[in-house]
Amino acid sequence: MPFIHVEMIEGRSREQKEALVKEVTEVVSKHTGAPTEHIHIIIQEIKAEKPWPKRQIKRLINFI
C-alpha cells in the first residue's frame, strides 16, 4: 500500500491537483504492481511567502 507525499507551492487549481494525483497513481501502479485503489497520494501545499534560493532548489534536484 504505497503512500506518496507531494509538497508544492500553493496556487494550483483543483483540476491540476486531480490530474497530478491521477498520473502519479498510474505511474506508481505501473512500477510497483500495486492496485490503484491501494495507492494514497497526500498533497501538502506550502505558502509562497518568499522565493526559494536557487541553490536550495538545485540541491533538491541533485538529491533526486
C-alpha positions in Angstrom: 0.0 0.0 0.0 2.2 2.9 -1.3 1.8 6.4 0.3 3.1 9.2 -1.8 3.7 12.6 -0.2 3.8 15.7 -2.5 4.9 19.1 -1.3 4.3 22.0 -3.6 3.9 25.8 -3.5 0.2 26.7 -3.2 -1.7 28.1 -6.1 -2.6 25.2 -8.4 -6.2 24.6 -9.3 -8.2 21.6 -8.1 -8.1 20.3 -11.7 -4.3 20.5 -11.8 -4.1 18.6 -8.5 -6.5 16.0 -9.6 -4.5 15.4 -12.8 -1.3 15.1 -10.8 -2.9 12.5 -8.5 -4.3 10.5 -11.4 -0.9 10.4 -13.3 1.2 9.7 -10.2 -1.2 6.9 -9.2 -0.9 5.3 -12.7 2.9 5.5 -12.6 3.3 4.1 -9.1 0.9 1.3 -10.0 2.8 0.5 -13.2 6.2 0.4 -11.5 5.2 -1.3 -8.2 2.4 -3.5 -9.2 0.2 -2.1 -6.5 -3.5 -1.8 -7.4 -4.5 1.8 -8.0 -7.2 1.7 -5.2 -4.4 0.9 -2.7 -2.2 3.9 -3.6 -2.6 7.1 -1.5 -1.4 10.5 -2.6 -1.1 13.2 0.1 -0.6 16.8 -1.2 0.7 19.4 1.2 0.6 22.9 -0.1 3.3 25.3 1.1 2.8 29.0 1.5 4.7 31.0 -1.1 5.9 33.7 1.3 9.2 34.2 -0.4 11.0 32.5 -3.3 13.4 29.7 -2.6 17.1 30.4 -3.2 18.2 28.8 -6.4 20.9 26.8 -4.7 18.3 25.1 -2.4 16.2 24.1 -5.4 19.4 22.8 -7.2 20.2 20.7 -4.0 16.7 19.2 -4.1 17.1 18.3 -7.8 20.6 16.8 -7.2 19.2 14.7 -4.3 16.8 13.0 -6.7 
